Amino acid sequence: MQNKVFRFGPVAVANAVGNLLNPPTATGGTNAGSSSQYIILRHIRIVNKTAGAVTFSGYIGATGASAAGTEFLGTGLSVAANSYVDWYGSVRLDAADFFTGVASATTSLVIQGEGEIGVAG
C-alpha cells in the first residue's frame, strides 16, 4: 500500500514539554482488528511570531517526555525574532514514538510539518 502525504499543524508550542505528533492506530470494521500506522517526517518549520528570539527543544520518545538522549530537533535551538527555522530530512515515527517539544516562551513559536503516513506490517 502506498503512503499518503499529510501535514500536521500549525500548533502553538508551549513552555512545558508537550506532545506535538504521534502516529495513529487504525481500527474498525467487523473482525478487522487494528493496524499501527507510521509517519515519515520530511519537513518541519518552526515559526517565531514575536519580536524577540525564542528557543525550541524537540524530542522523540515517550509521551510528554524530554529525557536525556531523546533530543531530536535542537536543544535550545534559537529561532530569531519574526523568523523561522526549516528542517528537512527523513525520520520515521512508529506508534510508540511521540515527537514532543518545548519553547522558552509560551505560544511564541508555532510548528508545522509535512511527511508521509503509512500502515505498518
Secondary structure, 3 states (H helix, E strand, C coil): CCCEEEEEEEEEECCCCEEEECCCEEECCCCCCEEEEEEEEEEEEEEECCCCCEEEEEEEECCCCCCCCCECCCCCEEECCCCEEEEEEEEEECCCCEEEEEECCCCCEEEEEEEEEEECC
